[in-house]
């Protein structure tokens, strides 16, 4: 077992793609092997620029990522892409497993694309994703892109994780207004109105620019609003340019260090929450005391807050798993 | 302080609406007062039928809820509505605070409507919502509706919380396909194609019915697929009928007990995760040891998993807060 992980991490560090793919599967599966592998690779990470691409379903995030890959490759850089799929807690796996549009890059060894199932994790970005990002970094990729499906919490989680967050919108169907209503207008470092050839693109542009003027969370970086058509490639070079400008800004202003500190803090917070949950769930199936406590809550003789306190102070083994 | 909570809970139990509103604010604010109030009210809850209304932004969830309120009132029942708004982690509050469509019910004392901010919580349904549901139950409401914005994790969380989950979709714009892709097609007890007067409604109907036939997670309850127009009220009586049928099914089949057990388990899991996170975040600002640990991770000399283990076994006070 230990030998396997040693070979796996050695090969991964040499840039072996199959080792990388297997390592990410280990991360996805979780458990002690994932933790062990993550520990081994940790010291070799933290160099890639991490781009988050987010937005409502159907706005064309995958197509935009596909176009960005082309720009990144033209710039002589390598890129790893993690596409986070939503999980069904009933089937326990990803339904959307195909990344059809990105298939054009499969023969390019400077590109690695992987769909990851979000196994019911907090905030839409699973712990496995943090590990997978490190694995891509350890494999030597210059840039890592995380693409997330969904609106809301997952966008907020991405904003805490990525160095540069791209919020993708599309004209019409009130997508711009919904974005503002959803409170996700403050998370973007770059705003892309994709499908910019559709009617309503310039109206969407105005709405977003105005909303950003009202928000003004960051005085130093003014998030650009770009109109693009990832399908035809129009305007995607400007998106790539904006990414490089944002990277320069982060580095020159010292913001990058702050972001990475916040990112580690967010990750630790997620790991701790996940461990606490797992301890509880494992305890549920093994401990008669915990079962009895649950029954007390069901009988309305003990409230959930008091039950949680008792679990955390007495019943749950918070030791290393 | 204690006297205040006593008065507050006494008045709430008498059905005083202002006490209810204040109590929910206490729950939203969180902390020890919220826990204390929740403990006081706990024994008086668990009677209302809990309906979750969920679906992508823009499908008309609020309008549907509005129409359902009318049906519920016609049936001689009272209803409390919690509309969960997404939170901006930057401003810390809800942006969408208005519930314009539901204003028609504000003078009806059998209806209570409240927007709740999702304070960055796991899964889109905050701990405050669990407490607020109990407060509505303790106030004597027969039915509680939770409406959530967002696609993905929050839908999954709602499915674990509600007795009856309504997944709302709209025709066209690939909303049906996106729902299937998002893996949220397995969570609905009732599917409503809202804006059923738009072109594509019957196509959306076929797509969803077919997808449900492929899924077939529950052999006993066949989720009905209904076409409605909440705006005009067409078909919303059928939605209400389906809810009552689902309630009867849950009770006669014994599924209700199982659902409520799963709900309590999910709530305990969330409370424990939230407490663990809060302990960490509080520890971050107070403990030099925890700060030093974070710095080790930033310096790449300690991996996050090992750091989390050390935090949980040594550094974090998991005692009651």
Interface residues (C-beta under 8 A of the other chain):
Chain A: X35 X38 X39 X42 X43 X45 X46 X56 X57 X58 X85 X86 X87 X88 X89 X90 X91 X94 X95 X96 X118 X120 X122 X123 X124 X130 X149 X150 X151 X152 X153 X154 X156 X159 X160 X173 X174 X175 X178 X180 X181 X182 X183 X184 X186 X187 X217 X260 X261 X264 X265 X267 X268 X269 X271 X272 X273 X274 X275 X276 X277 X280 X281 X284 X294 X297 X298 X300 X301 X303 X304 X305 X306 X307 X308 X309 X311 X312 X313 X316 X318 X319 X320
Chain B: X35 X38 X39 X42 X43 X45 X46 X56 X57 X58 X85 X86 X87 X88 X89 X90 X91 X94 X95 X96 X118 X120 X122 X123 X124 X130 X149 X150 X151 X152 X153 X154 X156 X159 X160 X173 X174 X178 X180 X181 X182 X183 X184 X186 X187 X217 X260 X261 X264 X265 X267 X268 X269 X271 X272 X273 X274 X275 X276 X277 X280 X281 X284 X294 X297 X298 X300 X301 X303 X304 X305 X306 X307 X308 X309 X311 X312 X313 X316 X318 X319 X320
